């Protein structure tokens, strides 16, 4: 029995390795915080280049921008990301929001959001943690109230993912007072530049 990798799998690993070797600068250090505009611009463009090749979402279907690869090939792709110490600007979109939409979203949502996540064009932030509730999701205080065909969301989130300017926000809000409390929570996605949204930096050392 042969537990080695197949020729196509070895070829994929080399292809990914060559891509990263070509696109990353010689002095690249994945541990340098991405807080400067120059670094952020570099990473956004780098993410788009990887997305154009399907490397960001190797296991996603081809019709939404993936490569439709199997588990071992996905592992090889992630292995190379780890080897080069890559930190994608849209990691939340790639690992949490995108898969969530893929599994539970409507066809309209899949067609709208998945291709732009796979292409690396957009950055998603996760808005769960709150000043008074922390990560205790059942005690979320942000509320979403029905207003015709829309919802009006009021509340505050903290530590929402990273330093980039987000395109989309993935927000947990209370839509009903229930017992148990977590049954009254709903996930919303809306543009980060929607009316009423204010994003304040948290300067640290």
N, C-alpha and C positions, 0 to 999 in steps of 0.2 A: 504494500500500500504506500502510495506517494503522498506525503503531506506538504510537499513544496508548492510554490505558486506556479500558475500556468504562464505560458509565454505572453498572452495578452495582459495578464496582471502585472508581470514584470515590466512590460512595455509601458503600462499606465504609470507605474511608479517612476520610471525614468522620465516620462513625459512631464509629470508634475514637478519632479526635481529640476529638470532643465528650465521649466517655466519660472519657478521661484528664483533659481540661480541667475536667470537673465533679468528679471524685473526688479529684484532687490539690490540696493546699493551694497558695495563691498563692506562698508562700515555699519551695516544694518544691525540694530539691537532691538529685539522685540520688547525688552523691558523698559525702554524709554517711554515715559508717559506721553500720550498723544494730545498735548495741550496747546501746542503752537499751531498757527494757521498753516504754516508750511507743511508740518507733519500731517495734519488732518487732510490737507489737499492731496498729499502724496497717497495716503491710505485710501481715500475715496476713489482716486483714479486707479489705484492698484486693485481695489475691490471690483471696479467695473471691468477691468481687463480679465480678471479671473472669472467674473460672471459671464462674460462674452463667450468663454470657452466651456461653460457649464461646470466649472470646478467648485463653485460655491454650493451647489446642490446636486452632487453626483447621483443621488438616489431618487431624485424627483423625476416625474415623467418628462419626456422630451417636449411635449406640447406646452409645458409651462416653464421651459428653460433649463431643465435638468438633463442628465445623461442616461437616466433609467438603468443605472448600474446595480449590481447585487451587493450583498452585505460585505463580502470580502473586499470588493473594489472600493466601497465607501470607507472601510477601515483603512485602506491604503491611502486614500485621499486625506483622511484625518491624520494619519501617521505623518504624512509629509507636512501638513500644517503644523503639527507639533514639532517636527524636526527643525523647521525654520522659525518656530516661535511666532506664528502669525496670529494677530488679533484683529479680526474683521470689524470695521465700524458698525456693521449691522448684525452683530452676533445674535442679538435678541430676535431679530426678524428671521434669521436663518435657522435658529435652533428652537425657538419657542413660538413666535407668532405665526410664521409660515407653516410649520407642522400642524399647529392648532387649526388654522384655516383649512388646511388640506384635509384634516380628519373630520372637522365639524362644520365648516363653512358651507354656504350655499354655492351653487354653480356660478352665480354672478360674482360672489366674493372671490372665488378661486380665480376666475378669469381676470378680475380687476387687480388683485394684490399679488398673487404668486409670481407672475412673470417679472414684475418690477423688483421683487425681492431676489429672485434667482439671477437677475441681470446685474445686481449690485447697485442699482440706480437710487434706491431709497434707504433711509435709515429709520428704524423703528425703536422707540423707547418704551419700556415697561413701567407703568405707573400704578404700583400696588402699595408700597410702604407709605405710611402717614405719620405726621408728627406726634399724634396722641395714641395711635393704635400700633405703630411700628409694623411688624410683619404678621400681626395677629389679624388675619383676614376677616374673621367673624365679627370683629369690632370696627370694621371700616365705617368711617363717618361721612365720606363723600357720597352724595345722594344724586340720583338721576330721576327726574320727574317728567312724566309724559306731557308733551305739549303738542297736540295734534298728531302729525306724523313724525314728530321729532322728540328728542329728549333734551332737557336742560340739565346740565351737570354742574353741581356746586360742591367745592371741596378743595383740599390741598394735598398734594403728594410730595414726597421728599426722596432724595437719592434715586432719581429716575434714570438709571443705567449708565450714563457716561458724559463725555465732554463735547460731543458733536452736536450740531444743530439738527434735531430730528425732523423727519418729514411726517411721520405718523406716530400717534400715541395709542398705546394698548392699555386701556384704563378699566380698573375694577371699581364699580360703584353700586350703592345699595338702591334697589328698585322697589323693595317691599320690606316691611317690618315683620319678620317671621320668627318662628321658633321651631327648629334651631336657626340661629342667625344667618349661617352661611347659605341657607336656602334662598335668601332674599337678595343675593348678589348677582350682578350681570356684568359681562365683559363688553366694553365698547371700543371701537376703533374710530378715530377721527383725526383729521389733519392737525398738525402741531401749530399751524397758523390760524386755526379757527378763531372766530371772534370770542373774546373773553379769556383766552389762554395766555397766561403770563409765565414765562420761564426765567427763573433767577439763578445765576451761578452760585455755587458754594465754594469760595476760594479756600484752599487748604495748603498745608506745607508741601 
